[in-house]
Amino acid sequence: MTAFRSNLIKQCASLRVSESPKLKGLLCFHLNPPSFIDARIIKTGFDPNTYRSNFQLKNLLKRGELSRAQKVFEQMPQKNTFSVNLMISSYVNCGNLSKARELLDSMVERTAVTWTILIGGYSQAGQYREAFKLYAEMHRWGTKPDYVTFATLLSGCSNVDATKEVVQVHSHILKLGYHTTLMVCNSLVDSYCKSHCLDFAFRLFKEMPERDAVTFNALITGYSKDGLNEGAINLFAEMQNLGYKPSEFTFAAVLCAGISLDDIVLGQQVHGFVVKTNFVWNVFVGNALLDFYSKHDYVVEARKLFDEMPELDCISYNIIISSYVWDGLFKEALDLFRELQLTKYDRKQFPFATMLSIAANTLNINVGRQIHSQAIVATADSESQVGNSLVDMYGKCGRYTEARSIFASLADRSTVPWTALISAYIQKGLHEEGLELYNEMRRGNVSPDQATFASILRASANLASLSLGKQLHSSVIRLGFICNVFPASALLDMYAKCGSMKDALQTFQEMPKRNIVCWNALISAYAQNGDGKGTLRSFEWMVQSGFAPDSVSFLSVLTACSHCGLVEEGLHYFNSLMHNSNIVPKREHYASMVDVLCRSGRFDEAEELMARMPFEPDEIMWSSVLNSCRIHKNQELAERAANRLFNMAELRDAAAYVNMSNIYAETGEWESLREVKKAMRERGVRKVTAYSWVEIKHKIHVFTVNDNSHPESGKIMSKIDELGKEMEKEGYKADASCALHNEDEEIKVESLKYHSERLAIAFALISTPEDSPIVVMKNLRACTDCHAAIKVITKIVGREITVRDSSRFHHFRDGLCSCGDFW
């Protein structure tokens, strides 16, 4: 058959070949020149029936009628390589690689085209190992690859694990002499870049006898993705100097480099070049520009570009909606999402995950459920990113049953949804449940990431579990996350909230890299521990190190000034925030400044500040006023503040009623106190039960006032009585005004002995070595009598006692407290 075909080809050597793309009627040909012949007939071996069937096959496949094409193929009496290649190509195009492979395996005669088609199928499907195996089989079969084979094979090398295979193919390319073919060299450069072998890519780039814009694009993109952003920009400049025209891929890579370099001027210059080269019409380039502006927080410029783009796609909407969400402009994002719903774009590509983050951040379960419904309709809820966002949204909205149900239905329960669920519990104060989920995650052999550690360390910090925190610290080191600023900052915060400033400082000093998050963690650590001078010192150290303070930095400084009575310093930093920074003061900054003034008794200035604020005073501010009025015995202003609070539509807790009750109790106005308690009952507000806890031998022990439920209760009470006698010798006298009940003086004094923090301290004293420090946590503010009592206890037992209440840390030692009796 081969000899016959060869003879026919020789006889037709002098024939003029018809350029007609189609054959009308029956196929006729003559061997006597000057006859015309359709070139495609040569592919069929000059068999008219095979040619006719191939022609029919090709038309059916063009129309997408694969099943009919299969029948025609199966009924063909004689198939040739062209017939089988057509079918293999069609199976590859519809993703049926197993059927395509089955056909290839059935072929006796295979050309380079046959192998290349299936290699391309595996490459496009991301199965690069299968593609390389097929290439190796082609080599063993004895079929010589051509330049298209190499370009096709290398197109699937987008994985760092493919480096070995790329090097092997490179050696074959050199051996077969294709190292001078531009298409093959471009594919090699691209593959080395995607395999993160930029040294090899650059060496090959330099050795290439010929280059074009594709060569530069491949290397610029590789540099940009690998973080060699300046190198990418330099290559772009060289490309322009050599006269190569940029493509949409060039601009996308250069803008990506500009994002990483945080160079807004470069992006604006590229934007100008895009307009000059008339690429502004290209939606791919437009989206790259949108992404650049949005990631630099140039939301106004991004929206202007969006409105001016001649062509938009779903990605354009996704970018601008995400930009609004990152900037906290949720209304604008929702409006644009509604506009997107009126388009004809593929709904499955809608930014459901981004929209769900709005519902999560605003705790709007209704919006979240609407977005969830739309994701279900678009069949996008099965996508991992949307599923993870659904877990996060329901979790943050406190709908744990729905969150767990969606979590259980996820096909891939990776680190991300585990972390979302853990974070949801911890953010709602369910720290033990969050820790149990973390343990379940580890039992499932799912590795935590930096976000997981940041969340779980927060639980450890809020539980003041130093032993757990240290265990997590070792895990952070072992898994290589200690160099990441977020777990490192969370560690610093954990040590600070457990009262161990020594470990917090050491963590900061050992950080290989520091950013504004790390500095804020240090400043906040000093502020939480009541060290005003340390707070201000670390703030100035940060500024001298070249970091501009942000709103969090100022908030920590103002908090420290409030707790330490640093009024003038507080005014200085507040004025600096107002006039010498680009930061717009938020409600929290005003609330902290009000607290600074009120705690020092400067109520007139506090009211003046509240009057000129750009928003109405809220519950936090009036609660601060009320609390300070109790300290400074300003009952008139206290009643005004209390009335403001009582008339609010919603209150977080009963603190306002409790504070006003305490003010009346201290002045003996029992009738007024009863009125407040009656109003409290009518509103359905309940006082939060005070409790304290202490960690002993990796176990948390919780105590409430007059608590006798602990197994060691008898020993605890004996220790309390023993301490009471020693305290009297030291001159301690109980402050009966702290017992806010209309009872006899003796009963009041007796009740003070059994406040929750004293029970926790007594238990720690009988359960730990004599020279070890004690750390006790309390959910509410410690009373002045307990504060005075603990100072005396430290003198008696000669141990350092740290108490963290809802206000701040108190470090007691040798009869003194770090707060200087100001809190």
Solvent accessible surface area in square Angstrom, and as a share of the most:
residue,aa,sasa,rsa
1,M,124,0.55
2,T,109,0.63
3,A,71,0.55
4,F,111,0.46
5,R,71,0.26
6,S,48,0.31
7,N,80,0.41
8,L,19,0.10
9,I,81,0.41
10,K,143,0.61
11,Q,98,0.43
12,C,16,0.09
13,A,86,0.67
14,S,87,0.56
15,L,17,0.08
16,R,143,0.52
17,V,74,0.43
18,S,30,0.19
19,E,169,0.76
20,S,53,0.34
21,P,105,0.66
22,K,137,0.58
23,L,54,0.27
24,K,186,0.79
25,G,72,0.70
26,L,142,0.70
27,L,28,0.14
28,C,101,0.60
29,F,64,0.27
30,H,122,0.55
31,L,75,0.37
32,N,118,0.61
33,P,83,0.52
34,P,111,0.70
35,S,18,0.12
36,F,119,0.49
37,I,8,0.04
38,D,9,0.05
39,A,48,0.37
40,R,61,0.22
41,I,0,0.00
42,I,67,0.34
43,K,114,0.48
44,T,6,0.03
45,G,3,0.03
46,F,14,0.06
47,D,28,0.15
48,P,51,0.32
49,N,84,0.43
50,T,4,0.02
51,Y,12,0.05
52,R,114,0.42
53,S,21,0.13
54,N,3,0.02
55,F,62,0.26
56,Q,82,0.37
57,L,0,0.00
58,K,71,0.30
59,N,52,0.27
60,L,3,0.01
61,L,35,0.17
62,K,154,0.65
63,R,144,0.53
64,G,60,0.58
65,E,50,0.23
66,L,48,0.24
67,S,72,0.46
68,R,127,0.46
69,A,0,0.00
70,Q,49,0.22
71,K,126,0.53
72,V,26,0.15
73,F,17,0.07
74,E,125,0.56
75,Q,141,0.63
76,M,11,0.05
77,P,120,0.76
78,Q,83,0.37
79,K,83,0.35
80,N,26,0.13
81,T,28,0.16
82,F,52,0.22
83,S,0,0.00
84,V,15,0.09
85,N,16,0.08
86,L,28,0.14
87,M,1,0.00
88,I,0,0.00
89,S,34,0.22
90,S,14,0.09
91,Y,9,0.03
92,V,16,0.09
93,N,119,0.61
94,C,75,0.45
95,G,55,0.53
96,N,62,0.32
97,L,19,0.10
98,S,86,0.55
99,K,70,0.30
100,A,0,0.00
101,R,60,0.22
102,E,105,0.47
103,L,25,0.12
104,L,0,0.00
105,D,73,0.38
106,S,80,0.52
107,M,15,0.07
108,V,138,0.79
109,E,107,0.48
110,R,24,0.09
111,T,50,0.29
112,A,19,0.15
113,V,85,0.49
114,T,0,0.00
115,W,0,0.00
116,T,15,0.08
117,I,40,0.20
118,L,0,0.00
119,I,0,0.00
120,G,6,0.05
121,G,3,0.03
122,Y,16,0.06
123,S,9,0.06
124,Q,150,0.67
125,A,56,0.43
126,G,55,0.53
127,Q,79,0.35
128,Y,21,0.08
129,R,117,0.43
130,E,63,0.28
131,A,1,0.01
132,F,19,0.08
133,K,127,0.54
134,L,0,0.00
135,Y,12,0.04
136,A,39,0.30
137,E,42,0.19
138,M,0,0.00
139,H,98,0.44
140,R,177,0.65
141,W,118,0.41
142,G,66,0.64
143,T,21,0.12
144,K,132,0.56
145,P,5,0.03
146,D,46,0.24
147,Y,93,0.35
148,V,63,0.36
149,T,0,0.00
150,F,0,0.00
151,A,15,0.12
152,T,29,0.17
153,L,1,0.01
154,L,2,0.01
155,S,67,0.43
156,G,6,0.06
157,C,0,0.00
158,S,77,0.50
159,N,60,0.31
160,V,84,0.48
161,D,86,0.45
162,A,0,0.00
163,T,35,0.20
164,K,143,0.61
165,E,28,0.13
166,V,0,0.00
167,V,63,0.36
168,Q,95,0.42
169,V,3,0.02
170,H,33,0.15
171,S,59,0.38
172,H,49,0.22
173,I,0,0.00
174,L,95,0.47
175,K,166,0.70
176,L,60,0.30
177,G,38,0.37
178,Y,43,0.16
179,H,79,0.35
180,T,77,0.45
181,T,40,0.24
182,L,39,0.19
183,M,97,0.43
184,V,0,0.00
185,C,2,0.01
186,N,12,0.06
187,S,20,0.13
188,L,1,0.01
189,V,0,0.00
190,D,40,0.21
191,S,1,0.00
192,Y,5,0.02
193,C,7,0.04
194,K,77,0.32
195,S,1,0.01
196,H,99,0.44
197,C,26,0.15
198,L,17,0.08
199,D,112,0.58
200,F,77,0.32
201,A,0,0.00
202,F,75,0.31
203,R,136,0.50
204,L,15,0.08
205,F,1,0.00
206,K,106,0.45
207,E,120,0.54
208,M,12,0.06
209,P,95,0.60
210,E,98,0.44
211,R,54,0.20
212,D,40,0.21
213,A,25,0.19
214,V,85,0.49
215,T,0,0.00
216,F,0,0.00
217,N,14,0.07
218,A,10,0.08
219,L,0,0.00
220,I,0,0.00
221,T,40,0.23
222,G,5,0.05
223,Y,30,0.11
224,S,6,0.04
225,K,148,0.63
226,D,56,0.29
227,G,44,0.42
228,L,88,0.44
229,N,15,0.08
230,E,118,0.53
231,G,21,0.21
232,A,0,0.00
233,I,35,0.18
234,N,101,0.52
235,L,9,0.04
236,F,22,0.09
237,A,49,0.38
238,E,58,0.26
239,M,0,0.00
240,Q,52,0.23
241,N,127,0.65
242,L,103,0.51
243,G,58,0.56
244,Y,63,0.24
245,K,170,0.72
246,P,12,0.08
247,S,26,0.17
248,E,45,0.20
249,F,116,0.48
250,T,0,0.00
251,F,0,0.00
252,A,24,0.19
253,A,7,0.05
254,V,0,0.00
255,L,3,0.01
256,C,54,0.33
257,A,0,0.00
258,G,0,0.00
259,I,41,0.21
260,S,70,0.45
261,L,64,0.32
262,D,109,0.56
263,D,52,0.27
264,I,34,0.17
265,V,86,0.49
266,L,23,0.12
267,G,1,0.01
268,Q,83,0.37
269,Q,117,0.52
270,V,4,0.02
271,H,41,0.18
272,G,42,0.41
273,F,49,0.21
274,V,0,0.00
275,V,84,0.48
276,K,168,0.71
277,T,46,0.27
278,N,98,0.50
279,F,35,0.14
280,V,50,0.29
281,W,130,0.46
282,N,17,0.09
283,V,30,0.17
284,F,91,0.38
285,V,0,0.00
286,G,3,0.03
287,N,11,0.06
288,A,17,0.13
289,L,1,0.01
290,L,0,0.00
291,D,36,0.19
292,F,0,0.00
293,Y,12,0.04
294,S,2,0.01
295,K,103,0.44
296,H,25,0.11
297,D,96,0.50
298,Y,74,0.28
299,V,12,0.07
300,V,120,0.69
301,E,71,0.32
302,A,0,0.00
303,R,71,0.26
304,K,128,0.54
305,L,9,0.04
306,F,5,0.02
307,D,94,0.49
308,E,111,0.50
309,M,15,0.07
310,P,91,0.58
311,E,91,0.41
312,L,46,0.23
313,D,36,0.19
314,C,13,0.08
315,I,99,0.50
316,S,0,0.00
317,Y,11,0.04
318,N,36,0.18
319,I,25,0.13
320,I,0,0.00
321,I,0,0.00
322,S,18,0.12
323,S,2,0.01
324,Y,15,0.06
325,V,14,0.08
326,W,147,0.52
327,D,67,0.35
328,G,41,0.40
329,L,64,0.32
330,F,50,0.21
331,K,142,0.60
332,E,69,0.31
333,A,0,0.00
334,L,36,0.18
335,D,61,0.32
336,L,3,0.02
337,F,5,0.02
338,R,136,0.49
339,E,74,0.33
340,L,0,0.00
341,Q,43,0.19
342,L,156,0.78
343,T,38,0.22
344,K,205,0.87
345,Y,69,0.26
346,D,85,0.44
347,R,89,0.33
348,K,76,0.32
349,Q,97,0.43
350,F,9,0.04
351,P,12,0.08
352,F,2,0.01
353,A,15,0.12
354,T,29,0.17
355,M,0,0.00
356,L,1,0.00
357,S,35,0.23
358,I,4,0.02
359,A,0,0.00
360,A,2,0.01
361,N,89,0.46
362,T,64,0.37
363,L,99,0.49
364,N,57,0.29
365,I,23,0.12
366,N,98,0.50
367,V,30,0.17
368,G,0,0.00
369,R,100,0.36
370,Q,109,0.48
371,I,6,0.03
372,H,32,0.14
373,S,60,0.38
374,Q,49,0.22
375,A,0,0.00
376,I,91,0.46
377,V,119,0.68
378,A,11,0.09
379,T,82,0.48
380,A,0,0.00
381,D,49,0.25
382,S,96,0.62
383,E,67,0.30
384,S,67,0.43
385,Q,130,0.58
386,V,8,0.04
387,G,1,0.01
388,N,21,0.11
389,S,21,0.14
390,L,3,0.01
391,V,0,0.00
392,D,30,0.15
393,M,0,0.00
394,Y,8,0.03
395,G,0,0.00
396,K,41,0.17
397,C,14,0.08
398,G,28,0.27
399,R,90,0.33
400,Y,45,0.17
401,T,111,0.65
402,E,55,0.24
403,A,0,0.00
404,R,100,0.37
405,S,70,0.45
406,I,26,0.13
407,F,18,0.08
408,A,66,0.51
409,S,89,0.57
410,L,23,0.11
411,A,115,0.89
412,D,89,0.46
413,R,107,0.39
414,S,40,0.26
415,T,26,0.15
416,V,82,0.47
417,P,0,0.00
418,W,17,0.06
419,T,13,0.07
420,A,13,0.10
421,L,0,0.00
422,I,0,0.00
423,S,13,0.08
424,A,0,0.00
425,Y,16,0.06
426,I,2,0.01
427,Q,82,0.37
428,K,90,0.38
429,G,40,0.38
430,L,60,0.30
431,H,25,0.11
432,E,109,0.49
433,E,74,0.33
434,G,0,0.00
435,L,26,0.13
436,E,91,0.41
437,L,2,0.01
438,Y,19,0.07
439,N,68,0.35
440,E,70,0.31
441,M,0,0.00
442,R,82,0.30
443,R,158,0.58
444,G,46,0.44
445,N,137,0.70
446,V,28,0.16
447,S,66,0.43
448,P,4,0.02
449,D,39,0.20
450,Q,63,0.28
451,A,50,0.39
452,T,0,0.00
453,F,0,0.00
454,A,32,0.25
455,S,18,0.12
456,I,0,0.00
457,L,1,0.00
458,R,104,0.38
459,A,0,0.00
460,S,0,0.00
461,A,1,0.00
462,N,38,0.19
463,L,18,0.09
464,A,10,0.08
465,S,8,0.05
466,L,50,0.25
467,S,26,0.17
468,L,40,0.20
469,G,0,0.00
470,K,97,0.41
471,Q,102,0.46
472,L,6,0.03
473,H,32,0.14
474,S,56,0.36
475,S,16,0.11
476,V,0,0.00
477,I,97,0.49
478,R,158,0.58
479,L,65,0.32
480,G,53,0.51
481,F,43,0.18
482,I,51,0.26
483,C,83,0.50
484,N,42,0.22
485,V,26,0.15
486,F,109,0.45
487,P,0,0.00
488,A,2,0.02
489,S,8,0.05
490,A,17,0.13
491,L,0,0.00
492,L,0,0.00
493,D,34,0.18
494,M,0,0.00
495,Y,9,0.03
496,A,0,0.00
497,K,47,0.20
498,C,2,0.01
499,G,15,0.15
500,S,22,0.14
501,M,33,0.15
502,K,165,0.70
503,D,35,0.18
504,A,0,0.00
505,L,50,0.25
506,Q,90,0.40
507,T,9,0.05
508,F,0,0.00
509,Q,113,0.50
510,E,108,0.49
511,M,15,0.07
512,P,83,0.52
513,K,151,0.64
514,R,77,0.28
515,N,47,0.24
516,I,45,0.23
517,V,53,0.31
518,C,0,0.00
519,W,4,0.01
520,N,13,0.06
521,A,14,0.11
522,L,0,0.00
523,I,0,0.00
524,S,25,0.16
525,A,1,0.01
526,Y,24,0.09
527,A,4,0.03
528,Q,44,0.20
529,N,6,0.03
530,G,7,0.07
531,D,56,0.29
532,G,5,0.05
533,K,158,0.67
534,G,0,0.00
535,T,0,0.00
536,L,27,0.13
537,R,143,0.52
538,S,3,0.02
539,F,8,0.03
540,E,69,0.31
541,W,108,0.38
542,M,0,0.00
543,V,65,0.37
544,Q,148,0.66
545,S,54,0.35
546,G,68,0.66
547,F,62,0.26
548,A,84,0.65
549,P,31,0.20
550,D,46,0.24
551,S,22,0.14
552,V,77,0.44
553,S,0,0.00
554,F,6,0.02
555,L,51,0.25
556,S,12,0.08
557,V,0,0.00
558,L,0,0.00
559,T,43,0.25
560,A,0,0.00
561,C,0,0.00
562,S,3,0.02
563,H,19,0.09
564,C,35,0.21
565,G,28,0.27
566,L,39,0.20
567,V,16,0.09
568,E,110,0.49
569,E,64,0.29
570,G,0,0.00
571,L,45,0.22
572,H,113,0.51
573,Y,17,0.06
574,F,7,0.03
575,N,75,0.38
576,S,25,0.16
577,L,0,0.00
578,M,71,0.32
579,H,138,0.62
580,N,122,0.62
581,S,39,0.25
582,N,158,0.81
583,I,39,0.20
584,V,120,0.69
585,P,21,0.13
586,K,103,0.44
587,R,83,0.30
588,E,87,0.39
589,H,2,0.01
590,Y,13,0.05
591,A,12,0.09
592,S,16,0.10
593,M,1,0.00
594,V,0,0.00
595,D,23,0.12
596,V,2,0.01
597,L,4,0.02
598,C,1,0.00
599,R,23,0.08
600,S,36,0.23
601,G,30,0.29
602,R,75,0.27
603,F,19,0.08
604,D,116,0.60
605,E,65,0.29
606,A,1,0.00
607,E,48,0.22
608,E,105,0.47
609,L,6,0.03
610,M,11,0.05
611,A,89,0.69
612,R,152,0.55
613,M,16,0.07
614,P,100,0.63
615,F,55,0.23
616,E,132,0.59
617,P,23,0.14
618,D,33,0.17
619,E,24,0.11
620,I,88,0.45
621,M,0,0.00
622,W,13,0.05
623,S,22,0.14
624,S,15,0.10
625,V,1,0.00
626,L,0,0.00
627,N,29,0.15
628,S,0,0.00
629,C,1,0.01
630,R,55,0.20
631,I,72,0.36
632,H,75,0.34
633,K,147,0.62
634,N,45,0.23
635,Q,48,0.21
636,E,133,0.60
637,L,6,0.03
638,A,0,0.00
639,E,63,0.28
640,R,113,0.41
641,A,0,0.00
642,A,3,0.02
643,N,83,0.43
644,R,128,0.47
645,L,0,0.00
646,F,47,0.20
647,N,127,0.65
648,M,45,0.20
649,A,102,0.79
650,E,149,0.67
651,L,32,0.16
652,R,160,0.58
653,D,52,0.27
654,A,1,0.01
655,A,45,0.35
656,A,4,0.03
657,Y,5,0.02
658,V,31,0.18
659,N,22,0.11
660,M,3,0.01
661,S,8,0.05
662,N,21,0.11
663,I,10,0.05
664,Y,21,0.08
665,A,9,0.07
666,E,56,0.25
667,T,76,0.44
668,G,36,0.34
669,E,65,0.29
670,W,56,0.20
671,E,106,0.47
672,S,36,0.23
673,L,16,0.08
674,R,130,0.48
675,E,97,0.44
676,V,12,0.07
677,K,89,0.38
678,K,100,0.42
679,A,39,0.30
680,M,21,0.10
681,R,166,0.61
682,E,130,0.58
683,R,80,0.29
684,G,60,0.58
685,V,28,0.16
686,R,211,0.77
687,K,126,0.53
688,V,68,0.39
689,T,88,0.51
690,A,29,0.23
691,Y,82,0.31
692,S,0,0.00
693,W,27,0.09
694,V,4,0.03
695,E,42,0.19
696,I,14,0.07
697,K,173,0.73
698,H,138,0.61
699,K,128,0.54
700,I,57,0.29
701,H,27,0.12
702,V,80,0.46
703,F,1,0.00
704,T,46,0.27
705,V,71,0.41
706,N,85,0.44
707,D,23,0.12
708,N,113,0.58
709,S,93,0.60
710,H,27,0.12
711,P,127,0.80
712,E,61,0.27
713,S,16,0.10
714,G,55,0.53
715,K,129,0.55
716,I,3,0.02
717,M,46,0.21
718,S,68,0.44
719,K,37,0.16
720,I,11,0.06
721,D,60,0.31
722,E,93,0.42
723,L,8,0.04
724,G,22,0.21
725,K,140,0.59
726,E,64,0.29
727,M,7,0.03
728,E,127,0.57
729,K,160,0.68
730,E,89,0.40
731,G,59,0.57
732,Y,35,0.13
733,K,177,0.75
734,A,30,0.23
735,D,59,0.31
736,A,12,0.10
737,S,58,0.38
738,C,21,0.12
739,A,6,0.04
740,L,40,0.20
741,H,101,0.45
742,N,99,0.51
743,E,90,0.40
744,D,98,0.51
745,E,114,0.51
746,E,140,0.63
747,I,92,0.47
748,K,30,0.13
749,V,55,0.31
750,E,80,0.36
751,S,30,0.19
752,L,1,0.01
753,K,48,0.20
754,Y,37,0.14
755,H,35,0.16
756,S,3,0.02
757,E,0,0.00
758,R,13,0.05
759,L,1,0.00
760,A,0,0.00
761,I,1,0.00
762,A,0,0.00
763,F,10,0.04
764,A,1,0.00
765,L,18,0.09
766,I,66,0.34
767,S,33,0.21
768,T,35,0.20
769,P,90,0.57
770,E,151,0.68
771,D,126,0.65
772,S,28,0.18
773,P,92,0.58
774,I,5,0.02
775,V,46,0.26
776,V,0,0.00
777,M,2,0.01
778,K,18,0.08
779,N,34,0.17
780,L,55,0.27
781,R,67,0.24
782,A,4,0.03
783,C,26,0.16
784,T,71,0.41
785,D,2,0.01
786,C,0,0.00
787,H,6,0.03
788,A,39,0.30
789,A,0,0.00
790,I,1,0.01
791,K,36,0.15
792,V,24,0.14
793,I,5,0.03
794,T,0,0.00
795,K,115,0.49
796,I,49,0.25
797,V,40,0.23
798,G,61,0.58
799,R,14,0.05
800,E,51,0.23
801,I,0,0.00
802,T,6,0.03
803,V,1,0.01
804,R,38,0.14
805,D,8,0.04
806,S,75,0.48
807,S,25,0.16
808,R,7,0.03
809,F,2,0.01
810,H,1,0.00
811,H,38,0.17
812,F,2,0.01
813,R,142,0.52
814,D,97,0.50
815,G,13,0.13
816,L,129,0.64
817,C,16,0.10
818,S,58,0.37
819,C,11,0.07
820,G,60,0.57
821,D,84,0.43
822,F,63,0.26
823,W,22,0.08
